[in-house]
Amino acid sequence: MADALASPGFAKHPNYQVRLEVCPRRIRIEFAGVTIADTIAARYLFESKHLPVFYLPIDDIDMSLFEKTAQQTNCPFKGDASYWSLSANGRKLENGMWGYEQPYREVPELFGLAAFYWEKMDHWYEEDEEIFVHPRDPYKRIDVVPSSRTVQVELAGQILADSANAMFLFETNLPTRYYLPREDVRMHLLSTSQTTSQCPYKGIASHWNVTLGEHVYEDIVWSYPEPIAECPKIRDLLCFYNENVDAIKINGKPQPKPATKWSK
């Protein structure tokens, strides 16, 4: 690699962070029924204001499926990114992979690595387990603990749930969530939704709407009927979006309403 340029980003934002760490897990990626990458030498890229990203050694990517394109983008912290299109089994994905062939000298570890748009791949695996949405952050923690504190959920003047048997889920940097047994929820007010969502730490969630009079509150409740093995305590329990009900009361005291990306 030729002498690298200095990053203009770090000069303007000295507290911004970009770092790579070894991932000890085998990472595999599938597209169009083909394993396009298989490595035990992946890196986590941690960057301020971003979710973790897997960068994989180009030597562990089937480059016979890729063709470099003219597209380039610049990151003031990492350098100029080159892009490659992917073709496999009759499917083509334009500019689906990128890498820094001349990374800034502050991040030399990026040389020889490439990354993929997560949602454009068909499947990602850690060892032999499929993972969803983004890499699991090794610095993130989830604790699910039983609590005898009463949890009440209120919306439009009605109590939707009242429980002293909730599971409290504490997740790093997110609001506390309260998972409730169905017998403590007014299930006749709920109707199943077609919406599903995925969480890399919990699994695939089903959703429910709440109908009060003429008004339907869409996708305001969710549940994990089959959570991943690391999170079994929330199986088939119901959780209301704190930010989208009028109040969640713990032992009669209203909890602060968080503002999150799920707020309506």
C-alpha positions as a Markdown table, in Angstrom:
| # | Residue | x | y | z |
|---|---|---|---|---|
| 1 | Met | 0.0 | 0.0 | 0.0 |
| 2 | Ala | 1.4 | 3.4 | -1.0 |
| 3 | Asp | 1.8 | 6.2 | 1.5 |
| 4 | Ala | -1.6 | 7.0 | 2.9 |
| 5 | Leu | -3.2 | 10.4 | 3.3 |
| 6 | Ala | -4.2 | 11.8 | 6.6 |
| 7 | Ser | -7.9 | 11.9 | 7.4 |
| 8 | Pro | -9.5 | 15.4 | 7.3 |
| 9 | Gly | -12.3 | 14.1 | 9.5 |
| 10 | Phe | -10.3 | 13.5 | 12.7 |
| 11 | Ala | -8.7 | 16.9 | 12.4 |
| 12 | Lys | -12.2 | 18.6 | 12.5 |
| 13 | His | -13.7 | 16.1 | 15.0 |
| 14 | Pro | -10.9 | 14.7 | 17.3 |
| 15 | Asn | -13.4 | 12.9 | 19.5 |
| 16 | Tyr | -14.9 | 10.9 | 16.6 |
| 17 | Gln | -14.1 | 7.2 | 16.9 |
| 18 | Val | -13.3 | 4.6 | 14.2 |
| 19 | Arg | -11.7 | 1.4 | 15.4 |
| 20 | Leu | -11.5 | -2.2 | 14.2 |
| 21 | Glu | -11.5 | -5.3 | 16.5 |
| 22 | Val | -11.0 | -9.0 | 15.7 |
| 23 | Cys | -14.2 | -11.0 | 15.5 |
| 24 | Pro | -13.5 | -14.5 | 16.8 |
| 25 | Arg | -16.6 | -16.0 | 15.1 |
| 26 | Arg | -16.9 | -17.6 | 11.8 |
| 27 | Ile | -18.9 | -15.4 | 9.5 |
| 28 | Arg | -20.6 | -16.6 | 6.3 |
| 29 | Ile | -22.7 | -14.6 | 3.8 |
| 30 | Glu | -25.2 | -16.1 | 1.2 |
| 31 | Phe | -26.6 | -14.5 | -1.9 |
| 32 | Ala | -28.8 | -16.2 | -4.5 |
| 33 | Gly | -28.1 | -19.6 | -2.9 |
| 34 | Val | -24.3 | -19.1 | -3.1 |
| 35 | Thr | -21.9 | -18.7 | -0.2 |
| 36 | Ile | -20.1 | -15.6 | -1.3 |
| 37 | Ala | -17.9 | -15.2 | 1.8 |
| 38 | Asp | -16.7 | -17.5 | 4.5 |
| 39 | Thr | -14.1 | -16.3 | 7.1 |
| 40 | Ile | -12.7 | -16.8 | 10.5 |
| 41 | Ala | -10.8 | -13.5 | 10.2 |
| 42 | Ala | -13.6 | -10.9 | 10.2 |
| 43 | Arg | -13.3 | -7.5 | 11.9 |
| 44 | Tyr | -15.9 | -5.5 | 13.7 |
| 45 | Leu | -15.8 | -1.8 | 12.7 |
| 46 | Phe | -17.1 | 0.4 | 15.4 |
| 47 | Glu | -17.7 | 4.0 | 14.3 |
| 48 | Ser | -19.3 | 6.9 | 16.2 |
| 49 | Lys | -23.0 | 7.3 | 15.5 |
| 50 | His | -23.2 | 4.0 | 13.6 |
| 51 | Leu | -24.1 | 0.4 | 14.2 |
| 52 | Pro | -21.2 | -2.2 | 14.1 |
| 53 | Val | -20.2 | -3.3 | 10.6 |
| 54 | Phe | -18.5 | -6.5 | 9.6 |
| 55 | Tyr | -15.4 | -6.1 | 7.4 |
| 56 | Leu | -14.1 | -9.3 | 5.8 |
| 57 | Pro | -10.8 | -10.2 | 4.2 |
| 58 | Ile | -11.0 | -10.0 | 0.5 |
| 59 | Asp | -9.0 | -13.3 | 0.4 |
| 60 | Asp | -12.1 | -14.9 | 2.0 |
| 61 | Ile | -14.6 | -13.5 | -0.5 |
| 62 | Asp | -15.3 | -15.3 | -3.8 |
| 63 | Met | -14.1 | -12.5 | -6.0 |
| 64 | Ser | -15.0 | -14.5 | -9.1 |
| 65 | Leu | -18.6 | -13.3 | -8.5 |
| 66 | Phe | -17.6 | -9.6 | -8.3 |
| 67 | Glu | -16.8 | -6.9 | -10.8 |
| 68 | Lys | -15.4 | -3.5 | -9.9 |
| 69 | Thr | -17.5 | -0.5 | -10.9 |
| 70 | Ala | -16.8 | 3.1 | -11.4 |
| 71 | Gln | -18.6 | 4.2 | -8.3 |
| 72 | Gln | -16.6 | 5.9 | -5.5 |
| 73 | Thr | -17.6 | 7.6 | -2.3 |
| 74 | Asn | -15.6 | 9.5 | 0.3 |
| 75 | Cys | -15.7 | 9.1 | 4.1 |
| 76 | Pro | -13.7 | 11.9 | 5.8 |
| 77 | Phe | -12.6 | 9.4 | 8.5 |
| 78 | Lys | -11.8 | 6.3 | 6.4 |
| 79 | Gly | -11.0 | 7.4 | 2.8 |
| 80 | Asp | -12.3 | 6.8 | -0.7 |
| 81 | Ala | -14.4 | 3.7 | -1.0 |
| 82 | Ser | -14.4 | 1.5 | -4.2 |
| 83 | Tyr | -17.4 | -0.6 | -5.1 |
| 84 | Trp | -18.0 | -4.0 | -6.7 |
| 85 | Ser | -21.2 | -5.5 | -8.2 |
| 86 | Leu | -22.2 | -9.0 | -7.5 |
| 87 | Ser | -23.6 | -11.7 | -9.9 |
| 88 | Ala | -24.7 | -15.2 | -8.8 |
| 89 | Asn | -27.2 | -17.6 | -10.2 |
| 90 | Gly | -28.7 | -15.1 | -12.6 |
| 91 | Arg | -29.1 | -12.4 | -9.9 |
| 92 | Lys | -27.1 | -9.2 | -10.0 |
| 93 | Leu | -26.6 | -6.6 | -7.3 |
| 94 | Glu | -25.1 | -3.3 | -8.3 |
| 95 | Asn | -22.4 | -1.9 | -6.0 |
| 96 | Gly | -23.2 | -4.4 | -3.3 |
| 97 | Met | -19.7 | -4.5 | -1.8 |
| 98 | Trp | -17.3 | -1.8 | -0.9 |
| 99 | Gly | -13.8 | -1.5 | 0.4 |
| 100 | Tyr | -11.0 | 1.1 | 1.0 |
| 101 | Glu | -8.1 | 0.3 | -1.2 |
| 102 | Gln | -6.2 | 3.4 | 0.1 |
| 103 | Pro | -7.6 | 4.0 | 3.6 |
| 104 | Tyr | -6.5 | 7.0 | 5.5 |
| 105 | Arg | -3.3 | 6.5 | 7.6 |
| 106 | Glu | -5.3 | 6.6 | 10.8 |
| 107 | Val | -7.2 | 3.4 | 9.8 |
| 108 | Pro | -4.6 | 1.2 | 8.0 |
| 109 | Glu | -6.4 | -2.0 | 9.2 |
| 110 | Leu | -9.1 | -1.4 | 6.5 |
| 111 | Phe | -6.7 | -2.3 | 3.8 |
| 112 | Gly | -7.5 | -5.6 | 2.2 |
| 113 | Leu | -11.0 | -5.7 | 3.8 |
| 114 | Ala | -14.5 | -5.3 | 2.3 |
| 115 | Ala | -18.0 | -4.8 | 3.6 |
| 116 | Phe | -21.5 | -5.6 | 2.3 |
| 117 | Tyr | -24.9 | -4.0 | 2.5 |
| 118 | Trp | -26.5 | -6.2 | 5.1 |
| 119 | Glu | -30.1 | -6.0 | 3.9 |
| 120 | Lys | -29.2 | -6.8 | 0.3 |
| 121 | Met | -27.7 | -10.1 | 1.3 |
| 122 | Asp | -30.0 | -13.2 | 1.7 |
| 123 | His | -28.5 | -14.7 | 4.8 |
| 124 | Trp | -25.8 | -13.9 | 7.4 |
| 125 | Tyr | -24.4 | -16.5 | 9.8 |
| 126 | Glu | -22.3 | -16.5 | 12.9 |
| 127 | Glu | -20.9 | -20.0 | 13.1 |
| 128 | Asp | -24.1 | -22.0 | 12.2 |
| 129 | Glu | -26.7 | -19.6 | 13.6 |
| 130 | Glu | -28.4 | -17.1 | 11.3 |
| 131 | Ile | -28.2 | -13.5 | 12.5 |
| 132 | Phe | -30.4 | -10.5 | 11.5 |
| 133 | Val | -30.3 | -6.8 | 10.9 |
| 134 | His | -26.7 | -6.1 | 11.8 |
| 135 | Pro | -23.8 | -7.7 | 13.7 |
| 136 | Arg | -24.4 | -8.4 | 17.4 |
| 137 | Asp | -22.4 | -5.8 | 19.3 |
| 138 | Pro | -20.2 | -7.6 | 21.8 |
| 139 | Tyr | -20.4 | -4.6 | 24.1 |
| 140 | Lys | -24.2 | -4.6 | 24.2 |
| 141 | Arg | -25.9 | -6.4 | 27.1 |
| 142 | Ile | -29.5 | -7.6 | 27.5 |
| 143 | Asp | -30.8 | -8.7 | 30.9 |
| 144 | Val | -34.3 | -10.1 | 31.4 |
| 145 | Val | -35.4 | -10.4 | 35.0 |
| 146 | Pro | -38.8 | -11.1 | 36.7 |
| 147 | Ser | -40.4 | -8.4 | 38.7 |
| 148 | Ser | -43.3 | -8.2 | 41.2 |
| 149 | Arg | -43.7 | -4.5 | 40.6 |
| 150 | Thr | -47.0 | -3.8 | 39.0 |
| 151 | Val | -47.1 | -2.7 | 35.4 |
| 152 | Gln | -50.1 | -0.9 | 34.0 |
| 153 | Val | -50.4 | 0.2 | 30.3 |
| 154 | Glu | -52.9 | 3.0 | 29.5 |
| 155 | Leu | -54.1 | 4.3 | 26.2 |
| 156 | Ala | -56.9 | 6.7 | 25.4 |
| 157 | Gly | -58.2 | 6.5 | 29.0 |
| 158 | Gln | -58.3 | 2.7 | 29.1 |
| 159 | Ile | -56.1 | 0.2 | 30.8 |
| 160 | Leu | -54.8 | -2.3 | 28.3 |
| 161 | Ala | -52.7 | -4.4 | 30.7 |
| 162 | Asp | -52.2 | -4.7 | 34.4 |
| 163 | Ser | -49.6 | -7.2 | 35.7 |
| 164 | Ala | -47.5 | -8.1 | 38.7 |
| 165 | Asn | -45.8 | -10.8 | 36.7 |
| 166 | Ala | -43.9 | -8.9 | 34.1 |
| 167 | Met | -40.4 | -9.6 | 32.8 |
| 168 | Phe | -38.3 | -6.4 | 32.7 |
| 169 | Leu | -35.9 | -6.3 | 29.8 |
| 170 | Phe | -32.9 | -4.0 | 30.2 |
| 171 | Glu | -31.0 | -3.4 | 27.0 |
| 172 | Thr | -27.9 | -1.2 | 26.6 |
| 173 | Asn | -28.8 | 2.4 | 25.5 |
| 174 | Leu | -32.5 | 1.6 | 25.0 |
| 175 | Pro | -35.6 | 2.1 | 27.2 |
| 176 | Thr | -36.6 | -0.6 | 29.6 |
| 177 | Arg | -39.2 | -2.8 | 28.1 |
| 178 | Tyr | -41.9 | -4.6 | 30.0 |
| 179 | Tyr | -42.9 | -8.1 | 28.7 |
| 180 | Leu | -46.3 | -9.2 | 30.0 |
| 181 | Pro | -48.2 | -12.5 | 30.2 |
| 182 | Arg | -51.2 | -12.6 | 28.0 |
| 183 | Glu | -53.6 | -13.3 | 30.9 |
| 184 | Asp | -52.7 | -9.8 | 32.2 |
| 185 | Val | -53.5 | -8.1 | 28.8 |
| 186 | Arg | -57.0 | -7.3 | 27.5 |
| 187 | Met | -56.5 | -9.5 | 24.5 |
| 188 | His | -60.0 | -8.8 | 23.1 |
| 189 | Leu | -58.7 | -5.3 | 22.2 |
| 190 | Leu | -55.8 | -6.7 | 20.2 |
| 191 | Ser | -55.8 | -8.0 | 16.7 |
| 192 | Thr | -52.8 | -9.6 | 14.9 |
| 193 | Ser | -50.9 | -7.5 | 12.4 |
| 194 | Gln | -49.1 | -8.6 | 9.3 |
| 195 | Thr | -46.0 | -6.7 | 10.5 |
| 196 | Thr | -42.9 | -8.6 | 11.5 |
| 197 | Ser | -39.6 | -7.2 | 12.7 |
| 198 | Gln | -36.2 | -8.6 | 13.4 |
| 199 | Cys | -33.7 | -8.1 | 16.3 |
| 200 | Pro | -30.2 | -9.5 | 16.2 |
| 201 | Tyr | -30.4 | -10.1 | 20.0 |
| 202 | Lys | -33.9 | -11.4 | 20.3 |
| 203 | Gly | -35.2 | -12.9 | 17.1 |
| 204 | Ile | -38.2 | -12.4 | 14.9 |
| 205 | Ala | -41.1 | -10.5 | 16.4 |
| 206 | Ser | -44.9 | -10.6 | 15.6 |
| 207 | His | -47.0 | -7.5 | 16.1 |
| 208 | Trp | -50.5 | -6.6 | 17.1 |
| 209 | Asn | -52.8 | -3.6 | 16.6 |
| 210 | Val | -55.0 | -2.2 | 19.4 |
| 211 | Thr | -58.6 | -1.1 | 18.6 |
| 212 | Leu | -60.4 | 1.3 | 20.9 |
| 213 | Gly | -63.7 | 2.4 | 19.5 |
| 214 | Glu | -63.3 | 3.6 | 16.0 |
| 215 | His | -59.5 | 4.1 | 16.3 |
| 216 | Val | -56.9 | 1.5 | 15.4 |
| 217 | Tyr | -53.4 | 1.9 | 16.9 |
| 218 | Glu | -51.3 | 0.0 | 14.5 |
| 219 | Asp | -48.3 | -2.2 | 15.6 |
| 220 | Ile | -48.3 | -0.9 | 19.1 |
| 221 | Val | -47.6 | -4.3 | 20.7 |
| 222 | Trp | -45.1 | -7.0 | 19.8 |
| 223 | Ser | -44.0 | -10.5 | 20.9 |
| 224 | Tyr | -41.3 | -13.0 | 20.2 |
| 225 | Pro | -43.0 | -16.4 | 19.8 |
| 226 | Glu | -39.7 | -18.1 | 19.2 |
| 227 | Pro | -36.9 | -15.9 | 20.6 |
| 228 | Ile | -33.3 | -16.9 | 20.0 |
| 229 | Ala | -31.7 | -19.2 | 22.5 |
| 230 | Glu | -30.0 | -16.4 | 24.4 |
| 231 | Cys | -33.3 | -14.7 | 25.2 |
| 232 | Pro | -35.8 | -17.4 | 26.2 |
| 233 | Lys | -37.5 | -15.6 | 29.1 |
| 234 | Ile | -39.5 | -13.3 | 26.8 |
| 235 | Arg | -41.1 | -16.2 | 24.8 |
| 236 | Asp | -44.7 | -15.4 | 23.8 |
| 237 | Leu | -45.0 | -12.5 | 26.2 |
| 238 | Leu | -46.4 | -9.1 | 25.0 |
| 239 | Cys | -44.7 | -5.8 | 25.1 |
| 240 | Phe | -46.2 | -2.3 | 24.4 |
| 241 | Tyr | -44.2 | 0.5 | 22.9 |
| 242 | Asn | -43.6 | 2.8 | 25.9 |
| 243 | Glu | -43.3 | 5.8 | 23.5 |
| 244 | Asn | -46.7 | 5.1 | 21.8 |
| 245 | Val | -49.1 | 4.6 | 24.7 |
| 246 | Asp | -50.4 | 7.3 | 27.0 |
| 247 | Ala | -48.6 | 5.9 | 30.0 |
| 248 | Ile | -46.9 | 2.9 | 31.5 |
| 249 | Lys | -47.1 | 3.0 | 35.2 |
| 250 | Ile | -44.8 | 1.0 | 37.5 |
| 251 | Asn | -46.2 | 0.6 | 41.0 |
| 252 | Gly | -48.7 | 3.4 | 40.0 |
| 253 | Lys | -46.0 | 5.9 | 39.0 |
| 254 | Pro | -46.0 | 7.0 | 35.3 |
| 255 | Gln | -42.6 | 6.3 | 33.6 |
| 256 | Pro | -41.0 | 8.9 | 31.4 |
| 257 | Lys | -42.0 | 8.5 | 27.8 |
| 258 | Pro | -38.9 | 8.0 | 25.7 |
| 259 | Ala | -38.3 | 9.5 | 22.3 |
| 260 | Thr | -36.9 | 6.8 | 20.0 |
| 261 | Lys | -36.9 | 5.9 | 16.3 |
| 262 | Trp | -40.1 | 3.9 | 17.0 |
| 263 | Ser | -42.0 | 7.0 | 18.3 |
| 264 | Lys | -45.2 | 7.8 | 16.3 |
